[in-house]
């Protein structure tokens, strides 16, 4: 284990960035030079810091400058097609039927296993992929991903814990939508659709209860149909974060200082990520199309689509 020099949190030996504060971790002597040379780069589109081993920005999907052409002029292997070479990560595969990959993103942001996509791929604990077999939060057959034209269709196969997509910009929230912020699972409730709890009518006595301007509620989900804590949404904008906001998760190192915002206007509700390091995710209720650079969260696994 490596102890972070900033916050003293212990991290796995393979991690380069601290899970607690995001600082660079001490490395063995032979790796220090590589870490210094491969400092995070700012995305040319949105300015987000991109870890050195990423080929795409995790926030907007923009390729890192120069990554897509690596090896194009030097390879002499006739088994690798020119098309595969241009696609970057697919350049290491000679099978021309592979048209994309799901890349596992480790907790410290580095890349892990790659799952090739050439047709429908079934993801889950009972799949052929070793990286998924020991995740207890994955259903045996959790989700599928299928190429459709230039995009890919993700489908939840009635999994227990669902499939979450990283949001881009501002999205509309609906009653009982589930949100992942850091390691927290939250469920949104539109209070206009929540039936009040009332006792059987015996006489004309009115039931007591707190009254206020609240329009929504966030429940902290502790298990299927179990909420351990509730947060009232009673102002036009509610900030969620680790340090700034009305709803705080101070012990969650995966939550940014100011992470996300929930708001309402004209009877509609909205969720927006505020440039957080690890993103904000919304559970799919229907099949969804994704494209290059999109991030998908299921169980304890985070995937990035690489095409």
C-alpha positions in Angstrom: 0.0 0.0 0.0 1.1 3.6 -0.7 0.3 6.3 1.9 -0.6 9.7 0.3 1.8 12.4 1.5 -1.0 14.9 1.5 -4.0 13.3 3.3 -2.3 10.1 4.6 -4.9 7.8 2.9 -3.6 4.4 1.9 -3.9 3.4 -1.7 -3.1 0.3 -3.7 0.5 -0.1 -4.9 -0.6 0.2 -8.6 -2.4 3.6 -8.1 -0.7 6.8 -9.2 -3.3 9.2 -7.9 -4.8 9.3 -4.3 -8.4 8.2 -4.0 -8.8 10.6 -1.1 -7.5 13.9 -2.4 -6.4 13.2 -6.0 -2.7 14.1 -5.4 0.1 12.3 -7.2 1.4 9.3 -5.1 5.1 8.5 -4.5 6.4 6.0 -7.1 9.3 3.6 -7.3 12.5 5.3 -8.5 12.3 3.7 -12.0 8.7 5.1 -12.4 9.3 8.6 -11.1 10.7 10.0 -14.3 7.8 8.5 -16.3 5.2 10.1 -13.9 6.9 13.5 -14.2 7.0 13.4 -18.0 3.4 12.2 -18.2 1.7 14.9 -16.2 -2.1 15.4 -16.7 -2.9 17.4 -19.9 -5.7 19.9 -20.2 -8.5 19.0 -22.6 -8.3 21.3 -25.7 -12.2 21.5 -25.7 -13.3 21.8 -22.1 -10.1 22.3 -20.1 -10.6 19.3 -17.8 -7.4 17.6 -16.7 -6.8 14.3 -18.5 -4.7 11.6 -16.8 -1.6 10.7 -18.8 -2.7 7.3 -19.9 -6.1 8.4 -21.2 -6.7 8.8 -24.9 -9.9 10.7 -24.5 -11.2 13.4 -22.2 -13.5 11.8 -19.5 -15.7 14.8 -19.4 -16.4 15.5 -23.1 -14.8 12.7 -25.1 -12.4 14.8 -27.1 -9.3 12.8 -28.2 -5.9 13.8 -26.7 -3.9 15.6 -29.3 -1.8 13.1 -31.4 -3.3 9.9 -29.9 -5.3 8.8 -32.9 -2.3 8.7 -35.3 0.2 6.9 -33.1 1.9 4.1 -35.1 0.3 5.0 -38.4 3.6 5.8 -40.2 5.8 3.2 -38.6 3.9 -0.1 -38.6 4.8 -2.7 -41.2 2.6 -5.5 -40.1 0.3 -6.4 -43.0 -2.2 -8.0 -40.7 -3.2 -4.6 -39.3 -5.5 -2.7 -41.6 -5.1 1.0 -42.2 -8.6 1.5 -40.8 -7.8 -0.2 -37.5 -4.6 1.8 -37.2 -6.5 5.1 -37.5 -8.8 4.1 -34.7 -6.0 4.2 -32.1 -6.7 1.5 -29.5 -8.0 -0.9 -32.1 -4.6 -0.8 -33.8 -3.3 -3.6 -31.6 -5.9 -6.0 -32.9 -5.7 -7.8 -36.3 -9.3 -8.9 -36.2 -11.1 -6.4 -38.5 -14.5 -7.4 -37.1 -13.6 -5.6 -33.8 -15.2 -2.1 -34.2 -14.8 -0.8 -30.7 -13.9 -1.6 -27.1 -15.2 -1.1 -23.6 -12.2 0.0 -21.5 -12.4 -0.6 -17.7 -11.4 2.6 -15.8 -9.8 1.8 -12.5 -10.6 3.7 -9.3 -7.5 5.9 -9.7 -8.5 6.8 -13.3 -6.0 4.6 -15.1 -7.1 2.1 -17.8 -7.6 -1.6 -17.1 -9.0 -4.5 -19.2 -10.4 -4.0 -22.7 -13.5 -5.8 -23.8 -13.7 -6.0 -27.7 -17.0 -5.3 -29.4 -17.7 -6.9 -32.8 -21.4 -7.7 -32.3 -23.7 -8.0 -29.3 -21.7 -8.2 -26.0 -23.4 -9.5 -22.8 -21.9 -8.0 -19.6 -22.3 -9.6 -16.2 -20.9 -11.8 -13.5 -21.5 -15.0 -15.6 -19.9 -13.5 -18.8 -16.6 -14.7 -20.3 -14.8 -11.6 -19.1 -12.6 -12.3 -16.0 -12.7 -8.7 -14.8 -16.5 -8.9 -14.2 -16.7 -12.3 -12.4 -15.9 -11.1 -8.9 -18.2 -8.0 -8.8 -21.0 -8.9 -6.4 -23.1 -5.9 -7.5 -23.3 -7.2 -11.1 -26.2 -9.5 -12.0 -25.2 -12.7 -13.9 -26.5 -11.1 -17.1 -26.5 -7.4 -16.3 -26.5 -5.5 -19.6 -25.8 -5.8 -23.3 -24.1 -3.5 -25.8 -24.7 -3.8 -29.5 -23.3 -1.8 -32.5 -26.0 0.2 -34.3 -24.6 2.2 -37.3 -22.0 4.6 -35.9 -23.3 4.3 -32.3 -23.8 1.5 -29.8 -27.0 0.5 -28.0 -26.9 -0.2 -24.3 -29.7 -2.2 -22.7 -30.2 -3.1 -19.1 -31.1 -6.8 -18.9 -33.4 -6.4 -15.8 -30.4 -6.1 -13.5 -30.9 -5.6 -9.8 -28.6 -2.5 -9.5 -29.1 -0.9 -12.9 -26.9 0.8 -15.6 -25.8 4.4 -15.2 -24.7 6.8 -17.9 -22.5 9.9 -17.2 -24.5 13.0 -18.0 -23.4 15.7 -20.3 -24.5 19.3 -19.6 -28.0 19.6 -18.0 -30.6 16.8 -18.1 -34.2 16.6 -17.0 -35.0 14.7 -13.8 -38.1 12.7 -13.4 -39.8 11.1 -10.4 -37.9 8.2 -9.0 -34.8 8.8 -11.1 -31.6 7.4 -9.5 -28.4 9.4 -9.4 -24.8 8.3 -8.7 -22.5 11.0 -7.2 -19.2 9.6 -6.1 -20.1 6.4 -4.2 -23.5 7.7 -3.2 -26.7 6.4 -4.7 -29.6 8.9 -4.6 -33.2 8.7 -5.6 -35.1 11.8 -6.7 -38.8 12.3 -5.7 -41.1 14.8 -7.2 -43.2 15.7 -4.1 -46.3 16.4 -6.3 -46.3 12.7 -7.1 -45.8 11.4 -3.6 -49.0 10.3 -1.9 -49.3 11.6 1.6 -49.5 9.1 4.4 -52.9 9.4 6.2 -54.5 7.6 9.1 -57.9 6.1 8.7 -60.6 8.8 9.1 -62.3 8.5 12.5 -63.6 12.0 13.0 -62.9 15.5 11.7 -59.5 15.8 13.3 -56.8 16.9 10.9 -53.5 15.0 10.7 -50.4 16.8 11.8 -47.4 17.3 9.6 -44.6 19.7 8.6 -45.5 22.2 6.0 -43.2 24.1 3.8 -42.2 25.2 0.2 -40.4 21.9 -0.6 -40.8 20.7 -4.2 -38.6 17.6 -4.1 -36.6 15.2 -2.0 -33.4 13.2 -2.5 -33.3 9.8 -0.7 -29.9 8.1 0.1 -30.5 4.6 -1.1 -29.2 1.9 1.3 -30.6 -1.1 -0.6 -33.5 -2.1 -2.8 -36.5 0.0 -1.7 -34.6 1.1 1.4 -33.6 4.8 2.0 -31.4 5.6 5.0 -31.5 9.3 4.8 -33.5 12.1 3.1 -32.7 15.6 1.9 -35.4 18.2 1.3 -35.2 20.3 -1.9 -36.8 23.6 -1.1 -34.9 26.3 -3.0 -34.5 27.0 -6.7 -31.1 25.5 -6.8 -29.5 22.8 -4.5 -25.8 22.2 -4.7 -24.3 18.7 -3.9 -20.7 18.3 -3.1 -18.0 17.3 -0.5 -17.3 20.9 0.7 -19.7 23.3 -0.9 -23.5 22.9 -1.0 -26.6 22.1 1.0 -26.1 18.4 0.5 -22.6 17.3 1.6 -20.8 14.0 1.5 -17.7 14.9 3.4 -16.3 11.4 3.8 -16.6 10.4 0.1 -13.3 11.1 -1.7 -14.9 10.5 -5.1 -17.2 13.5 -4.6 -15.8 16.9 -5.8 -15.9 20.0 -3.6 -18.7 21.3 -5.6 -20.1 18.4 -7.6 -23.6 18.8 -9.0 -26.7 21.0 -9.0 -30.4 20.1 -8.8 -32.9 22.8 -9.8 -36.5 23.3 -10.8 -38.3 25.7 -13.2 -41.9 25.9 -14.4 -42.7 22.5 -13.0 -39.7 20.7 -14.5 -36.6 19.4 -12.6 -33.0 19.4 -13.8 -29.7 17.8 -12.9 -26.3 19.3 -13.9 -22.7 18.3 -13.3 -20.5 21.2 -12.2 -17.3 20.0 -13.8 -16.7 17.3 -11.2 -13.6 15.1 -11.5 -15.6 11.8 -11.5 -18.8 12.8 -13.1 -22.5 12.5 -12.3 -24.5 9.5 -13.5 -28.2 8.9 -14.1 -29.7 5.4 -14.1 -31.1 4.3 -17.5 -34.8 3.6 -17.6 -34.9 2.6 -21.3 -32.3 1.6 -23.9 -29.8 4.3 -24.7 -27.4 5.0 -27.6 -23.9 5.9 -26.7 -20.9 7.0 -28.7 -17.1 7.4 -28.4 -15.9 8.6 -25.0 -19.2 8.0 -23.2 -18.8 6.5 -19.7 -21.1 3.7 -18.4 -21.2 2.6 -14.8 -22.6 -0.8 -13.7 -21.9 -2.6 -10.4 -18.4 -1.5 -9.3 -17.2 -1.2 -12.9 -16.8 2.0 -14.9 -16.4 1.6 -18.7 -15.4 4.1 -21.4 -16.4 3.4 -25.0 -13.5 3.6 -27.3 -14.1 3.4 -31.1 
